[in-house]
Amino acid sequence: MKELVEVIAKALVDNPDEVVVTEKVEGKNVVVELHVAQSDMGKIIGKQGRIAKAIRSVVKAASSKDNKRVDVEIV
């Protein structure tokens, strides 16, 4: 899931070299933290959080076949 979030985020931001994705596994729960440059924060969140919600939906769909629960946190 880490790679998926990283590819999506790098495609959206102006500074793709500042995108950092970390993954924490806790049993069946996985937390993916996305760090971007301050100037790119609005592009990742989107108007009323629509892009962030879309990223979470794609990751949730991709993780459903692994029977894991993945949470994406934008830091």
Biopython code that builds the backbone (N, CA, C, O; Angstrom):
import numpy as np
from Bio.PDB.StructureBuilder import StructureBuilder

atoms = [
    (1, "MET", "N", (0.811, -1.195, 0.000)),
    (1, "MET", "CA", (0.000, 0.000, 0.000)),
    (1, "MET", "C", (0.857, 1.263, 0.000)),
    (1, "MET", "O", (0.457, 2.304, -0.521)),
    (2, "LYS", "N", (2.018, 1.151, 0.583)),
    (2, "LYS", "CA", (2.925, 2.294, 0.647)),
    (2, "LYS", "C", (3.267, 2.790, -0.752)),
    (2, "LYS", "O", (3.266, 3.994, -1.007)),
    (3, "GLU", "N", (3.554, 1.870, -1.647)),
    (3, "GLU", "CA", (3.937, 2.245, -3.009)),
    (3, "GLU", "C", (2.777, 2.904, -3.747)),
    (3, "GLU", "O", (2.978, 3.855, -4.502)),
    (4, "LEU", "N", (1.573, 2.403, -3.532)),
    (4, "LEU", "CA", (0.389, 2.964, -4.183)),
    (4, "LEU", "C", (0.168, 4.413, -3.766)),
    (4, "LEU", "O", (-0.059, 5.274, -4.617)),
    (5, "VAL", "N", (0.230, 4.687, -2.479)),
    (5, "VAL", "CA", (0.040, 6.048, -1.975)),
    (5, "VAL", "C", (1.148, 6.965, -2.493)),
    (5, "VAL", "O", (0.896, 8.121, -2.834)),
    (6, "GLU", "N", (2.367, 6.448, -2.548)),
    (6, "GLU", "CA", (3.494, 7.250, -3.018)),
    (6, "GLU", "C", (3.336, 7.636, -4.490)),
    (6, "GLU", "O", (3.609, 8.779, -4.857)),
    (7, "VAL", "N", (2.904, 6.715, -5.322)),
    (7, "VAL", "CA", (2.722, 6.997, -6.756)),
    (7, "VAL", "C", (1.614, 8.029, -6.959)),
    (7, "VAL", "O", (1.759, 8.953, -7.760)),
    (8, "ILE", "N", (0.518, 7.870, -6.239)),
    (8, "ILE", "CA", (-0.598, 8.816, -6.367)),
    (8, "ILE", "C", (-0.177, 10.206, -5.906)),
    (8, "ILE", "O", (-0.461, 11.197, -6.579)),
    (9, "ALA", "N", (0.495, 10.283, -4.767)),
    (9, "ALA", "CA", (0.888, 11.584, -4.216)),
    (9, "ALA", "C", (1.900, 12.292, -5.113)),
    (9, "ALA", "O", (1.794, 13.497, -5.340)),
    (10, "LYS", "N", (2.875, 11.547, -5.619)),
    (10, "LYS", "CA", (3.885, 12.172, -6.478)),
    (10, "LYS", "C", (3.282, 12.707, -7.766)),
    (10, "LYS", "O", (3.796, 13.672, -8.331)),
    (11, "ALA", "N", (2.203, 12.101, -8.240)),
    (11, "ALA", "CA", (1.548, 12.580, -9.452)),
    (11, "ALA", "C", (0.772, 13.873, -9.213)),
    (11, "ALA", "O", (0.524, 14.628, -10.153)),
    (12, "LEU", "N", (0.391, 14.133, -7.977)),
    (12, "LEU", "CA", (-0.447, 15.292, -7.673)),
    (12, "LEU", "C", (0.314, 16.548, -7.271)),
    (12, "LEU", "O", (-0.186, 17.654, -7.476)),
    (13, "VAL", "N", (1.497, 16.408, -6.710)),
    (13, "VAL", "CA", (2.189, 17.554, -6.111)),
    (13, "VAL", "C", (3.182, 18.207, -7.080)),
    (13, "VAL", "O", (3.538, 17.638, -8.112)),
    (14, "ASP", "N", (3.618, 19.427, -6.713)),
    (14, "ASP", "CA", (4.630, 20.148, -7.489)),
    (14, "ASP", "C", (6.045, 19.713, -7.115)),
    (14, "ASP", "O", (6.955, 19.789, -7.942)),
    (15, "ASN", "N", (6.238, 19.256, -5.873)),
    (15, "ASN", "CA", (7.555, 18.835, -5.388)),
    (15, "ASN", "C", (7.533, 17.337, -5.071)),
    (15, "ASN", "O", (7.442, 16.961, -3.903)),
    (16, "PRO", "N", (7.614, 16.478, -6.091)),
    (16, "PRO", "CA", (7.515, 15.036, -5.823)),
    (16, "PRO", "C", (8.678, 14.474, -5.023)),
    (16, "PRO", "O", (8.551, 13.413, -4.411)),
    (17, "ASP", "N", (9.818, 15.175, -5.018)),
    (17, "ASP", "CA", (10.962, 14.678, -4.254)),
    (17, "ASP", "C", (10.785, 14.870, -2.752)),
    (17, "ASP", "O", (11.546, 14.293, -1.975)),
    (18, "GLU", "N", (9.804, 15.662, -2.321)),
    (18, "GLU", "CA", (9.556, 15.889, -0.901)),
    (18, "GLU", "C", (8.443, 15.001, -0.344)),
    (18, "GLU", "O", (8.048, 15.157, 0.811)),
    (19, "VAL", "N", (7.940, 14.077, -1.153)),
    (19, "VAL", "CA", (6.898, 13.154, -0.699)),
    (19, "VAL", "C", (7.556, 12.014, 0.068)),
    (19, "VAL", "O", (8.450, 11.341, -0.445)),
    (20, "VAL", "N", (7.103, 11.805, 1.302)),
    (20, "VAL", "CA", (7.610, 10.721, 2.141)),
    (20, "VAL", "C", (6.418, 9.917, 2.648)),
    (20, "VAL", "O", (5.483, 10.471, 3.226)),
    (21, "VAL", "N", (6.463, 8.606, 2.426)),
    (21, "VAL", "CA", (5.381, 7.732, 2.862)),
    (21, "VAL", "C", (5.957, 6.696, 3.817)),
    (21, "VAL", "O", (6.928, 6.011, 3.496)),
    (22, "THR", "N", (5.345, 6.588, 4.999)),
    (22, "THR", "CA", (5.767, 5.573, 5.961)),
    (22, "THR", "C", (4.586, 4.653, 6.248)),
    (22, "THR", "O", (3.426, 5.048, 6.135)),
    (23, "GLU", "N", (4.907, 3.428, 6.618)),
    (23, "GLU", "CA", (3.866, 2.422, 6.848)),
    (23, "GLU", "C", (4.090, 1.759, 8.203)),
    (23, "GLU", "O", (5.195, 1.307, 8.503)),
    (24, "LYS", "N", (3.049, 1.703, 9.011)),
    (24, "LYS", "CA", (3.118, 1.055, 10.313)),
    (24, "LYS", "C", (2.105, -0.084, 10.325)),
    (24, "LYS", "O", (0.919, 0.132, 10.075)),
    (25, "VAL", "N", (2.571, -1.296, 10.615)),
    (25, "VAL", "CA", (1.701, -2.464, 10.636)),
    (25, "VAL", "C", (1.406, -2.848, 12.080)),
    (25, "VAL", "O", (2.316, -3.026, 12.889)),
    (26, "GLU", "N", (0.121, -2.973, 12.389)),
    (26, "GLU", "CA", (-0.314, -3.358, 13.728)),
    (26, "GLU", "C", (-1.348, -4.470, 13.582)),
    (26, "GLU", "O", (-2.550, -4.211, 13.623)),
    (27, "GLY", "N", (-0.884, -5.703, 13.413)),
    (27, "GLY", "CA", (-1.801, -6.826, 13.201)),
    (27, "GLY", "C", (-2.444, -6.735, 11.831)),
    (27, "GLY", "O", (-1.750, -6.719, 10.814)),
    (28, "LYS", "N", (-3.786, -6.675, 11.799)),
    (28, "LYS", "CA", (-4.484, -6.521, 10.519)),
    (28, "LYS", "C", (-4.682, -5.064, 10.139)),
    (28, "LYS", "O", (-5.163, -4.767, 9.046)),
    (29, "ASN", "N", (-4.316, -4.150, 11.032)),
    (29, "ASN", "CA", (-4.442, -2.727, 10.749)),
    (29, "ASN", "C", (-3.119, -2.181, 10.250)),
    (29, "ASN", "O", (-2.062, -2.467, 10.811)),
    (30, "VAL", "N", (-3.189, -1.394, 9.192)),
    (30, "VAL", "CA", (-2.008, -0.756, 8.619)),
    (30, "VAL", "C", (-2.276, 0.743, 8.559)),
    (30, "VAL", "O", (-3.321, 1.175, 8.074)),
    (31, "VAL", "N", (-1.322, 1.536, 9.055)),
    (31, "VAL", "CA", (-1.440, 2.991, 8.999)),
    (31, "VAL", "C", (-0.374, 3.502, 8.038)),
    (31, "VAL", "O", (0.819, 3.273, 8.239)),
    (32, "VAL", "N", (-0.815, 4.195, 6.995)),
    (32, "VAL", "CA", (0.086, 4.779, 6.014)),
    (32, "VAL", "C", (0.090, 6.283, 6.241)),
    (32, "VAL", "O", (-0.945, 6.938, 6.128)),
    (33, "GLU", "N", (1.265, 6.829, 6.563)),
    (33, "GLU", "CA", (1.401, 8.265, 6.796)),
    (33, "GLU", "C", (2.020, 8.919, 5.579)),
    (33, "GLU", "O", (3.045, 8.466, 5.068)),
    (34, "LEU", "N", (1.394, 9.983, 5.122)),
    (34, "LEU", "CA", (1.854, 10.705, 3.930)),
    (34, "LEU", "C", (2.331, 12.084, 4.357)),
    (34, "LEU", "O", (1.561, 12.870, 4.911)),
    (35, "HIS", "N", (3.605, 12.378, 4.098)),
    (35, "HIS", "CA", (4.197, 13.673, 4.390)),
    (35, "HIS", "C", (4.507, 14.365, 3.065)),
    (35, "HIS", "O", (5.183, 13.794, 2.208)),
    (36, "VAL", "N", (4.015, 15.593, 2.895)),
    (36, "VAL", "CA", (4.294, 16.375, 1.692)),
    (36, "VAL", "C", (4.766, 17.758, 2.110)),
    (36, "VAL", "O", (4.665, 18.135, 3.278)),
    (37, "ALA", "N", (5.283, 18.513, 1.140)),
    (37, "ALA", "CA", (5.706, 19.890, 1.406)),
    (37, "ALA", "C", (4.492, 20.728, 1.800)),
    (37, "ALA", "O", (3.373, 20.452, 1.366)),
    (38, "GLN", "N", (4.714, 21.736, 2.612)),
    (38, "GLN", "CA", (3.622, 22.583, 3.088)),
    (38, "GLN", "C", (2.864, 23.224, 1.929)),
    (38, "GLN", "O", (1.645, 23.386, 1.992)),
    (39, "SER", "N", (3.586, 23.588, 0.875)),
    (39, "SER", "CA", (2.934, 24.236, -0.264)),
    (39, "SER", "C", (2.063, 23.268, -1.068)),
    (39, "SER", "O", (1.195, 23.708, -1.822)),
    (40, "ASP", "N", (2.277, 21.972, -0.922)),
    (40, "ASP", "CA", (1.506, 20.968, -1.653)),
    (40, "ASP", "C", (0.362, 20.381, -0.832)),
    (40, "ASP", "O", (-0.375, 19.526, -1.323)),
    (41, "MET", "N", (0.210, 20.824, 0.391)),
    (41, "MET", "CA", (-0.813, 20.251, 1.259)),
    (41, "MET", "C", (-2.219, 20.418, 0.676)),
    (41, "MET", "O", (-3.037, 19.502, 0.752)),
    (42, "GLY", "N", (-2.494, 21.574, 0.102)),
    (42, "GLY", "CA", (-3.810, 21.823, -0.483)),
    (42, "GLY", "C", (-4.110, 20.938, -1.673)),
    (42, "GLY", "O", (-5.263, 20.575, -1.905)),
    (43, "LYS", "N", (-3.090, 20.590, -2.425)),
    (43, "LYS", "CA", (-3.287, 19.728, -3.596)),
    (43, "LYS", "C", (-3.588, 18.295, -3.183)),
    (43, "LYS", "O", (-4.316, 17.588, -3.880)),
    (44, "ILE", "N", (-3.042, 17.868, -2.069)),
    (44, "ILE", "CA", (-3.297, 16.506, -1.593)),
    (44, "ILE", "C", (-4.666, 16.416, -0.923)),
    (44, "ILE", "O", (-5.361, 15.410, -1.065)),
    (45, "ILE", "N", (-5.055, 17.456, -0.199)),
    (45, "ILE", "CA", (-6.346, 17.421, 0.497)),
    (45, "ILE", "C", (-7.489, 17.723, -0.462)),
    (45, "ILE", "O", (-8.514, 17.042, -0.430)),
    (46, "GLY", "N", (-7.332, 18.725, -1.308)),
    (46, "GLY", "CA", (-8.375, 19.074, -2.268)),
    (46, "GLY", "C", (-9.483, 19.897, -1.635)),
    (46, "GLY", "O", (-9.511, 20.106, -0.422)),
    (47, "LYS", "N", (-10.394, 20.358, -2.478)),
    (47, "LYS", "CA", (-11.526, 21.137, -1.984)),
    (47, "LYS", "C", (-12.430, 20.241, -1.164)),
    (47, "LYS", "O", (-12.880, 19.194, -1.627)),
    (48, "GLN", "N", (-12.687, 20.664, 0.053)),
    (48, "GLN", "CA", (-13.529, 19.950, 1.011)),
    (48, "GLN", "C", (-13.056, 18.511, 1.232)),
    (48, "GLN", "O", (-13.850, 17.641, 1.586)),
    (49, "GLY", "N", (-11.753, 18.265, 1.021)),
    (49, "GLY", "CA", (-11.187, 16.949, 1.297)),
    (49, "GLY", "C", (-11.500, 15.882, 0.268)),
    (49, "GLY", "O", (-11.369, 14.691, 0.551)),
    (50, "ARG", "N", (-11.909, 16.289, -0.920)),
    (50, "ARG", "CA", (-12.321, 15.307, -1.934)),
    (50, "ARG", "C", (-11.169, 14.450, -2.429)),
    (50, "ARG", "O", (-11.341, 13.245, -2.614)),
    (51, "ILE", "N", (-10.009, 15.033, -2.647)),
    (51, "ILE", "CA", (-8.869, 14.252, -3.147)),
    (51, "ILE", "C", (-8.375, 13.305, -2.065)),
    (51, "ILE", "O", (-8.058, 12.151, -2.354)),
    (52, "ALA", "N", (-8.306, 13.770, -0.833)),
    (52, "ALA", "CA", (-7.891, 12.898, 0.269)),
    (52, "ALA", "C", (-8.859, 11.730, 0.419)),
    (52, "ALA", "O", (-8.437, 10.598, 0.653)),
    (53, "LYS", "N", (-10.136, 11.996, 0.286)),
    (53, "LYS", "CA", (-11.144, 10.940, 0.374)),
    (53, "LYS", "C", (-10.993, 9.949, -0.777)),
    (53, "LYS", "O", (-11.160, 8.745, -0.586)),
    (54, "ALA", "N", (-10.678, 10.453, -1.969)),
    (54, "ALA", "CA", (-10.486, 9.575, -3.120)),
    (54, "ALA", "C", (-9.252, 8.690, -2.940)),
    (54, "ALA", "O", (-9.279, 7.508, -3.282)),
    (55, "ILE", "N", (-8.185, 9.252, -2.412)),
    (55, "ILE", "CA", (-6.974, 8.460, -2.146)),
    (55, "ILE", "C", (-7.291, 7.357, -1.152)),
    (55, "ILE", "O", (-6.876, 6.213, -1.336)),
    (56, "ARG", "N", (-8.021, 7.693, -0.106)),
    (56, "ARG", "CA", (-8.391, 6.686, 0.907)),
    (56, "ARG", "C", (-9.279, 5.599, 0.305)),
    (56, "ARG", "O", (-9.153, 4.429, 0.664)),
    (57, "SER", "N", (-10.176, 5.976, -0.608)),
    (57, "SER", "CA", (-11.060, 4.995, -1.231)),
    (57, "SER", "C", (-10.286, 4.022, -2.111)),
    (57, "SER", "O", (-10.555, 2.821, -2.091)),
    (58, "VAL", "N", (-9.334, 4.526, -2.877)),
    (58, "VAL", "CA", (-8.527, 3.672, -3.741)),
    (58, "VAL", "C", (-7.692, 2.705, -2.908)),
    (58, "VAL", "O", (-7.596, 1.522, -3.235)),
    (59, "VAL", "N", (-7.098, 3.199, -1.848)),
    (59, "VAL", "CA", (-6.283, 2.345, -0.979)),
    (59, "VAL", "C", (-7.150, 1.304, -0.283)),
    (59, "VAL", "O", (-6.745, 0.152, -0.132)),
    (60, "LYS", "N", (-8.331, 1.706, 0.135)),
    (60, "LYS", "CA", (-9.237, 0.757, 0.781)),
    (60, "LYS", "C", (-9.643, -0.356, -0.184)),
    (60, "LYS", "O", (-9.700, -1.524, 0.200)),
    (61, "ALA", "N", (-9.920, 0.004, -1.421)),
    (61, "ALA", "CA", (-10.292, -0.999, -2.416)),
    (61, "ALA", "C", (-9.127, -1.940, -2.708)),
    (61, "ALA", "O", (-9.325, -3.145, -2.859)),
    (62, "ALA", "N", (-7.930, -1.402, -2.785)),
    (62, "ALA", "CA", (-6.755, -2.228, -3.064)),
    (62, "ALA", "C", (-6.417, -3.138, -1.885)),
    (62, "ALA", "O", (-5.893, -4.234, -2.081)),
    (63, "SER", "N", (-6.709, -2.698, -0.677)),
    (63, "SER", "CA", (-6.360, -3.500, 0.497)),
    (63, "SER", "C", (-7.424, -4.537, 0.833)),
    (63, "SER", "O", (-7.173, -5.420, 1.652)),
    (64, "SER", "N", (-8.584, -4.455, 0.233)),
    (64, "SER", "CA", (-9.659, -5.380, 0.582)),
    (64, "SER", "C", (-9.325, -6.822, 0.190)),
    (64, "SER", "O", (-9.782, -7.756, 0.849)),
    (65, "LYS", "N", (-8.544, -7.016, -0.860)),
    (65, "LYS", "CA", (-8.196, -8.382, -1.246)),
    (65, "LYS", "C", (-7.168, -9.006, -0.314)),
    (65, "LYS", "O", (-7.000, -10.225, -0.313)),
    (66, "ASP", "N", (-6.473, -8.189, 0.482)),
    (66, "ASP", "CA", (-5.501, -8.701, 1.452)),
    (66, "ASP", "C", (-6.118, -8.897, 2.834)),
    (66, "ASP", "O", (-5.436, -9.319, 3.768)),
    (67, "ASN", "N", (-7.408, -8.592, 2.963)),
    (67, "ASN", "CA", (-8.113, -8.666, 4.243)),
    (67, "ASN", "C", (-7.422, -7.849, 5.332)),
    (67, "ASN", "O", (-7.288, -8.294, 6.472)),
    (68, "LYS", "N", (-6.986, -6.648, 4.961)),
    (68, "LYS", "CA", (-6.364, -5.734, 5.910)),
    (68, "LYS", "C", (-7.134, -4.426, 5.895)),
    (68, "LYS", "O", (-7.767, -4.070, 4.901)),
    (69, "ARG", "N", (-7.070, -3.721, 7.009)),
    (69, "ARG", "CA", (-7.683, -2.404, 7.117)),
    (69, "ARG", "C", (-6.576, -1.371, 7.046)),
    (69, "ARG", "O", (-5.682, -1.356, 7.893)),
    (70, "VAL", "N", (-6.627, -0.507, 6.043)),
    (70, "VAL", "CA", (-5.580, 0.475, 5.824)),
    (70, "VAL", "C", (-6.135, 1.870, 6.047)),
    (70, "VAL", "O", (-7.144, 2.249, 5.451)),
    (71, "ASP", "N", (-5.470, 2.639, 6.914)),
    (71, "ASP", "CA", (-5.827, 4.028, 7.153)),
    (71, "ASP", "C", (-4.733, 4.914, 6.564)),
    (71, "ASP", "O", (-3.546, 4.671, 6.780)),
    (72, "VAL", "N", (-5.139, 5.945, 5.818)),
    (72, "VAL", "CA", (-4.184, 6.888, 5.248)),
    (72, "VAL", "C", (-4.284, 8.179, 6.044)),
    (72, "VAL", "O", (-5.351, 8.787, 6.131)),
    (73, "GLU", "N", (-3.159, 8.593, 6.624)),
    (73, "GLU", "CA", (-3.097, 9.837, 7.383)),
    (73, "GLU", "C", (-2.199, 10.821, 6.657)),
    (73, "GLU", "O", (-1.069, 10.494, 6.295)),
    (74, "ILE", "N", (-2.704, 12.024, 6.447)),
    (74, "ILE", "CA", (-1.920, 13.072, 5.801)),
    (74, "ILE", "C", (-1.354, 13.952, 6.900)),
    (74, "ILE", "O", (-2.097, 14.596, 7.641)),
    (75, "VAL", "N", (-0.029, 13.974, 6.998)),
    (75, "VAL", "CA", (0.644, 14.681, 8.090)),
    (75, "VAL", "C", (1.300, 15.932, 7.558)),
    (75, "VAL", "O", (1.922, 16.674, 8.318)),
]
sb = StructureBuilder()
sb.init_structure("model")
sb.init_model(0)
sb.init_chain("A")
sb.init_seg("    ")
for serial, (resi, resn, name, xyz) in enumerate(atoms, 1):
    if name == "N":
        sb.init_residue(resn, " ", resi, " ")
    sb.init_atom(name, np.array(xyz, "f"), 0.0, 1.0, " ", f" {name:<3s}", serial, name[0])
structure = sb.get_structure()
